[in-house]
Amino acid sequence: MGKFNIKRFWLTFKWFFYENRGLIVKWSLGIMLGVTLLQMGLIGITSQSTTNVYGNMGTTPYQWSVLFVNSLCMAAAAIAIVVVNSNVFGMLKQKQKRIAFLTLPATNLERWTVAILFAVVIIPACILAAYALGDLLRNIVFYIQGREWLCGFRFFFTQSSLGRGVSIATKLFEFAVLAWVVSIYVLAGTWFTKAQFVIATFFHLALSTLVGYLSTIFKSEILSILAYGIRAGQDGLLGYGIIAFVFALAIFNFWLSYRIFTRFQLITSKWTNV
């Protein structure tokens, strides 16, 4: 049973899904209702109190409110996703589930891949889908009241680099940084059993601050790109080299997460999984 087997992987996936179905429903319904109520409340308030100055910029108060509130919702959804990433093995805090998961007739790679798939792909996808549904519900309610049909979820694409006319290198760099950030939260969730999100967030902020500070001290283009991203004229060989470096760091963190997982025991220390 040392090799990766698709059939065993699928059976492990179904078991893991069954055990975590309540968590998926909780996150999805919570995000959907939260987005709906938050948007209805804040848009209802801000669209009435916003002055006509935004109309002079080609944006009505209602449109500006939808943009503003959806920016808040996108930030909340992003935080929810990294919280899920950092709780990749959160279910193993319960002794019975830990025993059941670690004694499944599957390889370490199959078990680890299933857990990573849920924390990095499936539950975050459910969160984004719930966000879109919440925005849709708000749209339906406001449309019935005679307001403009305006999907705030589309701002996720038009306001990010996905919808801007930026270079391919810039998009690749932002995707690489996203992969690295996710890998940090997954690594923290694999290693620690408590305060995983706090530890990963503190590390990320401390490292970002340090790199930004060093870039101002040493005036290094490499540090400048790492701190502020790829700007015009920086998408040459150096830019793509840094993109490859950041991707390599993300891959290393996922690899280290797997190596730590292979050392999981049924009985662990108070703060770590090993």
N, C-alpha and C positions, 0 to 999 in steps of 0.2 A: 504493500500500500504506500510505497514511497513516491510514486509518480502522480502527477496531476491527472485526475480522471473526471471527465465532463459529467458522467452520470452521478458520481458521488458529490460533485460540486453542486449539481442541480438539487439533489436530495438535501444537502446541507443548506442550500439557499431557501428551499421551501420550509425547512424546520426553523430557520432564523426568521423568515418572514412571519410565520405563524406566531413565534414567540414575541415579535416586536410589532404586531399589527396594531395593538392598542396605542403604542407610541406614535406610529405613523398617523393614525386617525386623530390623536390628540394634537399633534403639531399642525396637521392640515386644517382641522376645524378651528383651532386657536388662531392661526394666522389669518384664515379667511374672515372670521368674525371680527378679529382685531382690526384688520385693514378696512373692512366695511364700516365699522363704527367710528374708527379714527378719521377716516376720510369724510364721512357724513358730518361728523361733529366739527372738525377743523375747517373743512371747505365751507360749511354753512356759516361759520363765524367769519373767516377771513374774506370770503367773497363779498360779504356785506360791509365789512369795515375797511377794506382796501380802497384807497383813493383812486381817482381816475388817472393818476399820473402814469399808471401802467397801460392805460388805453392809448396814451400818446406814444408808447413804445410798440404799438401794434398788438398788444395783448390785453384782453378784457380782464377785469378783476376775477371773474370765474376761471378763466384759463390760467391766470397766474396762480390762483389758489390751488388748482389741480396739480400744477407743476410743483409748487412748493410742498404740498402735503405728500405727493408721491415721492419726492426726494427723501422725506422723512421715512416713508414706508419702505423705500429701497434700502435705506440705512438699517432699519429694524430687521428687514429680511436678511441682509448680509450678516448682521450680528447673530441672528437665529441660526444661519447656516454654519458659521464657524463654531457656535456652541455645540451643534450636532457633531461637527468634525472632531471636536475635543472630547466628546463622549462616545467615541467609536466603540469602546468596550465598557460603556457604562452599565450595561446589563449584568456584567460579571461581578458587580458589587454584591449581588445576591448570591449567597453560597450555593443554593440549589441550581440556579441557572449556570453558575460558573462550572460546577461539576458536570452538568449536562452538556455544556458546550465543549469543554475540554476533553470529554470522553466520547464525543461523537466519532463514529467510524469514518473518519476523513483525515487527510493529511493536514499538517500545520498550514501549508500554503493554501489549501482549499478553505479552511476555516478563516484564515486571515483575509483572504480575498473577498469572501462573502461579507465579512464585517466592514471592510473598507468600501466595498460597493454600496452598502447601505448608507454609510456615513458620508460618503463623498458624492454619490450620484443619486440614489433613490430618494432618500428623505429630503435632500436639498431640492430635487426636482419637484417633489410634492409641495414643498414650501413655496416655490416659485409659482406652481400651478394654483395653490391656494391664494397667493397674492393676486394673481390675475383674476380669479373668481371673485375675490373680495372687491376688486376694482370694478368688475362687471356688475356686481350687485348694486354698488353705489351708483353706477351709471344708470341702471334700470330705474332705481328709485328717483333719481334726479330728473331723468328723462320724462317720467310720468308727471313730474311736477312742472314740466315745460322748459327744462334747462337743456343746454346744448349737449349732444352725445360726444363725450370727450374721454377717450381711454387714457388714463394716466400711465398704465403699464407700458405704453409705447415709449414713454420718456426714458425708460431703461435703455432702449436701443438708440434713441436720437441724442441723448445727452452723454452717453458713454462713447468710448473710442470705437465701439461697434458701428456707430452711426455717423461718426465724424470723418471728414476727409483727411485722415492722418495716414502716415506711411505704414507699410506692412511691418516694418521693423518695430514701430511704436506699438502696434497691436500685438505682435509676437512678444515684445518685452512685457507688456501689461499682462498677457496670458501667462508668461513665465513667472512673473511676480505672484500672480494669483495662485499658480500651482505651488510655488514655494510657501506662501502663507498657509494654504490648506495643509501642506505637508508638515508644517510646524505644529499646527493644532492636532493633527493626527498623531504625530510623534509624542506630543504631550499627553494625549489621551491614551496612548499605548503604555507609556512609561508610568504615569501617575494615576492614582485612584481618587485623589482629592484635588480640588482647585485647579483642574487641568486648564480650563479656559483662562483663569487669572494668570497662571504661570506662563502660558503661551503668549497671552496679550502683553504682559510685562516684558517678556523677552523680545517680542517683535518691536514694541515701542522703543525699548532701550537700544536695540541694534539700529533701528532707523535713525534715532537721534544721534547715535555715535557716528554713523556713516555720514549723515548730513553735516555734523560738526567737523569731521575730518576733511570733508570735501571743501569747506571754507578755509581751513587752515593750510592744506597742502595744494589747493588749486588743481587737483588731479581730475582729468576728464573722466577717468574710469570711476572714481568715487562720485563725481557729479552725476554720471548716468545712473549709478546704483541708487543715489539719493533722490534724484528728481525725474528720472526716466529719460528716454531718448527724445531729443529735440531735433529740429531741422539741422541737417548737416552732420548728424552723428549716427547715421544709419549705414555706415560703411562696414569695413571688416571688423573694426573695434566693436561697433554696436552689436553685430551678430555674434561676435565672440563672447560678449557679456551675456547675451541672451542664452547662448549654449551653456555658459557657466551657471547661470541662475537655474536653468532646467536641470543641470547636473546636481546642484544642491538639493533641489526638490526630489529627484530620484534617490539621492543618497538618504534623505530623511525617510522616505517610504521604505527603502531597504533596511534602514536601521530600525524602523518600526516593526518590520517583519522579524528581524533578528531578536528584538526584545520579546516579541510574541512567542517565539520558539522556546523562550525560557520561562514562560508562564507556569506557575505552580498552583495547585489547588488551595494551598495556604500561603498567603502573602503577608508582607509587612503592612503597616498602617497607611503608608503614603504611596507605595509603589506596587506594581504588579509582579515584580520579580524579587 
